[in-house]
Amino acid sequence: MYEQVKFEITNSDIGEVGEVFGGIGIFGGNNGDVLINVICGCCGGVLEPDDVKIIKRYTDYWVDISDAIIGN
């Protein structure tokens, strides 16, 4: 299951601890509650569950970012 998420960096090896970003959370498990990875919306990097703390899961809607990615 994929969801847009707001997350905080918790590992100083990948960024400044406490920085907050948006991205795509990849969840699994029987209830979809186990974080597998996060794709960072800033750099596109794939982050491990131990490197981030999920602040919010946007389960009710999806923000369309297609135009921002494509550009002019």
MOSUL-V986754 format. One record per pair of residues at least 12 apart in sequence whose C-alpha atoms are under 10 Angstrom apart, sorted by sequence separation. I is the first residue (numbers start at 1). J is the second residue. D is the distance in whole Angstrom. If there is no record, write none. Layout:
# MOSUL-V986754
i & j & d
I & J & D
I & J & D
This chain:
# MOSUL-V986754
i & j & d
7 & 19 & 8
8 & 20 & 4
9 & 21 & 8
25 & 37 & 6
26 & 38 & 6
36 & 48 & 7
37 & 49 & 6
7 & 20 & 6
8 & 21 & 6
24 & 37 & 8
25 & 38 & 4
26 & 39 & 8
35 & 48 & 9
36 & 49 & 6
37 & 50 & 9
38 & 51 & 9
6 & 20 & 7
7 & 21 & 6
8 & 22 & 9
24 & 38 & 6
25 & 39 & 6
35 & 49 & 6
36 & 50 & 10
37 & 51 & 9
38 & 52 & 8
6 & 21 & 6
7 & 22 & 6
23 & 38 & 7
24 & 39 & 5
25 & 40 & 9
34 & 49 & 9
35 & 50 & 10
37 & 52 & 9
5 & 21 & 8
6 & 22 & 4
7 & 23 & 8
22 & 38 & 9
23 & 39 & 6
24 & 40 & 7
38 & 54 & 9
5 & 22 & 6
6 & 23 & 7
7 & 24 & 10
22 & 39 & 9
23 & 40 & 5
24 & 41 & 7
35 & 52 & 10
4 & 22 & 7
5 & 23 & 5
6 & 24 & 9
7 & 25 & 9
22 & 40 & 7
23 & 41 & 4
35 & 53 & 10
4 & 23 & 6
5 & 24 & 6
6 & 25 & 9
21 & 40 & 7
22 & 41 & 5
23 & 42 & 8
35 & 54 & 9
3 & 23 & 8
4 & 24 & 5
5 & 25 & 6
21 & 41 & 7
22 & 42 & 7
23 & 43 & 9
24 & 44 & 10
3 & 24 & 6
4 & 25 & 6
5 & 26 & 9
21 & 42 & 7
23 & 44 & 8
25 & 46 & 10
2 & 24 & 6
3 & 25 & 5
4 & 26 & 9
21 & 43 & 10
23 & 45 & 10
24 & 46 & 9
25 & 47 & 9
1 & 24 & 10
2 & 25 & 6
3 & 26 & 7
23 & 46 & 10
26 & 49 & 10
1 & 25 & 8
2 & 26 & 5
3 & 27 & 8
25 & 49 & 10
41 & 65 & 10
1 & 26 & 6
2 & 27 & 6
1 & 27 & 5
2 & 28 & 9
1 & 28 & 6
1 & 29 & 9
25 & 54 & 9
1 & 31 & 10
2 & 32 & 9
1 & 32 & 7
7 & 38 & 9
14 & 45 & 10
21 & 52 & 10
1 & 33 & 9
6 & 38 & 10
20 & 52 & 9
22 & 54 & 10
25 & 57 & 8
1 & 34 & 10
2 & 35 & 10
5 & 38 & 8
7 & 40 & 9
14 & 47 & 9
19 & 52 & 10
20 & 53 & 9
21 & 54 & 10
22 & 55 & 10
24 & 57 & 9
25 & 58 & 10
1 & 35 & 10
4 & 38 & 9
5 & 39 & 10
6 & 40 & 10
17 & 51 & 9
18 & 52 & 9
20 & 54 & 10
21 & 55 & 10
22 & 56 & 9
23 & 57 & 10
24 & 58 & 10
1 & 36 & 10
2 & 37 & 10
3 & 38 & 9
4 & 39 & 9
5 & 40 & 9
6 & 41 & 10
17 & 52 & 9
18 & 53 & 9
20 & 55 & 9
22 & 57 & 10
2 & 38 & 9
5 & 41 & 9
15 & 51 & 9
4 & 41 & 9
11 & 48 & 10
14 & 51 & 8
9 & 47 & 9
13 & 51 & 9
14 & 52 & 10
10 & 49 & 10
11 & 50 & 8
12 & 51 & 8
10 & 50 & 8
11 & 51 & 5
9 & 50 & 9
10 & 51 & 5
11 & 52 & 7
9 & 51 & 6
10 & 52 & 5
11 & 53 & 10
8 & 51 & 9
9 & 52 & 5
10 & 53 & 7
7 & 51 & 10
8 & 52 & 5
9 & 53 & 7
7 & 52 & 6
8 & 53 & 5
9 & 54 & 9
6 & 52 & 10
7 & 53 & 5
8 & 54 & 6
6 & 53 & 9
7 & 54 & 4
8 & 55 & 7
6 & 54 & 6
7 & 55 & 5
8 & 56 & 10
5 & 54 & 7
6 & 55 & 5
7 & 56 & 7
5 & 55 & 7
6 & 56 & 5
7 & 57 & 9
5 & 56 & 6
6 & 57 & 7
4 & 56 & 9
5 & 57 & 5
6 & 58 & 8
4 & 57 & 6
5 & 58 & 6
3 & 57 & 7
4 & 58 & 5
5 & 59 & 9
2 & 57 & 10
3 & 58 & 6
4 & 59 & 8
3 & 59 & 6
4 & 60 & 10
2 & 59 & 9
3 & 60 & 9
4 & 61 & 9
5 & 62 & 10
3 & 61 & 9
4 & 62 & 7
3 & 62 & 8
4 & 63 & 8
